[in-house]
Amino acid sequence: MGALLAFELARELAAAGAPEPLHLFLSGRQAPQLPARNLPVDSLDDEAFLDAVGRRYNALPAELLANREILALILPSLRADFKLMAGYVHRAGAPLGCGLTLLNGVDDPWVDGKSVDAWQLQARLQIGRHWFPGGHFYMPQAAAAVGDVLRRTLGPDGRS
C-alpha cells in the first residue's frame, strides 16, 4: 500500500505544479495500471481474513495471532488498509519525471518481473529494479543490501 500511496502523492504534486520527489523507491507492488489482485475483505470473517493475510504475506507472527486483545486492536486498521486498496482505481496520467526504483522480494506472490517492468509506463526515466531474497516482507533480512541500493542510487550527496 505504501508504494501506491507514494506514487499517487508524487503524481498529485506534479499535477499541482509542486516539485516532484527527487526519487521514489517503491516496494512490493505491481504497476498501478495492472488489474489488482486484492484480498476480498468484505466477504471474509475475521478468522478467514487473518488466515488469508497470513498466508499471502507471511507476516503475522504466531504470538500476534494468539493474542486476541492485540488482534482486536489491529484488525480494524488492517481490514481498512485492504478495503482501501480494493477500491483503488488507476487513472491515466503523465509519467513521473523523478527517478523510480523498484525493490522486491523474489518470493513475493504479489509481484513478478512483468508486473515490475510495467512500472516503466509510469516513469520518463529508466526505472531501476532490485530483487532480494524473501517474500513480501523481505526487508528485515535485506536491510543492509537495500541500504546499499539507496546509497548507490542517490549518491553521496543524497540526490539522484
N, C-alpha and C positions, 0 to 999 in steps of 0.2 A: 504494500500500500504506500510505503514511503516513496518509492521510486515514482509512482504515478502522481503523488501529490507534488513532489519536487518538479517533475516535468510540467505539470499544469500550472504551477506557480511561475515557472520560467516563461511559459507561453503568455500568461497574463501580464507579466512585467513587460515583455516585448510588445505586446498589443497596446499597452498603455504608454509606450514610448519611454519607459523607465529602462535603466541599464539592465542588461541580462547578466546572469551569473557569468563568471569567467569560465567555469567548467562545471558540469554536472557529473557526478558519479552515481550510477543507478544500479540497484542490485535486485535480483530475484524477480524480475518482471519481464514478461514478454512485451513486445512492442504494443503500444496502446491501440493501434488500428486493427489489431488481430482480434478475432472473436474471443470473448472472455471464457475462461474455464473456471467459473465461480462455484463455490460451495453453496448449495441451496439452503440457506439458513432458515428461511421461513417454514420449511416443511420438516425440519428435524427437531425432535425433542432434545433436551439437554444432553442426555447420555449419548445419543447418536451423533449430535453435533460435536461433542468433545472427542468422541472416538474418531470421527472423520478428520477433525483438525489434527488430532494426534498422529493419525496415520499419514496424512498428507504432508504435514510439516515436520513431523518427528520432533516436536518442540515442547511437548507438555510432560514435564518430569513426573514420575510416579508419585513423588511427595506432594506435588500440587494436586494431582487427581485424587489423592487420598484425603486432602484437607477440604472438607465441604464448606467451611466458613470462608476460606480464601477463594474457593471456586465461586461461591455466591457473590463475592465482591467483583471478580474479574469477568465473569461470564457475560453480564450485560454489555460491557465495553467490547469484549471480543466479538460478540454477535453483531454489535453496531458496526464494527470495522468491516465484517464480511457483508453486511447489508449495504453499506456504503459502496463497497467495491462492486457488488452485484448490480447496483443502479448506475454505474458509470457508463456513459455513452461518449465514445470518441467523436470529436468533431474535427473535420479537416482544418488545417491552418498552415501558416508559413513554417518552414523548418527553422529550428533554432540556430542562431549564429554562434553559440558558445560551443566549446568542446563537450563531447559526450563520451563517457567511458562506462561500459557495462561490466559489472563484476558479478560472477555467478558461481554456484557450486555445480560441479559436474554431475551430481546425482539429484539435482533439484527437479522434481516432477513437473514443475510449472514452466520451465524454460528449456529450450534446446537451441542448437546452433541456428536454425532457421528463424526462430522467434526472436533471437538476439540480433541476427543480421537485419531483420526487418526494422529495427530502430533507425537504420540509415536513412529511411524516408523522413525521419523527424529532425535531421541534422544537415546543415550545409557543409560542415567539415566532416572529414572521415572519422567514423566512430572508432573507439578503442574497445577491445574485448579481452577479458581476462577470466580464466576458469581456475577454480580452486577445488581441492579435494573436499568432498562433503555434499550435503544436501542444501535445502533452502537456508538453513542456519549454519552455514559453513564458517562464519566469521570467527568464533572463538578459537578454532584451530588454525585459522589462516590470518590472524590479525597482523603478524609481522610481515607476511607476504603482501597483504593488502596495503599496509603502510608503505612498503617499498614501491608499489604501483602508484600510490598517491604522490609520493615524493618525486619519482621519475616523471610523472605526468605534469605536475605543477612546477617542477624545477626548484632551484634553491631559494628563489625569492617568493615562492608560494603562488606564482602566476603561471598559467599555461601558455 
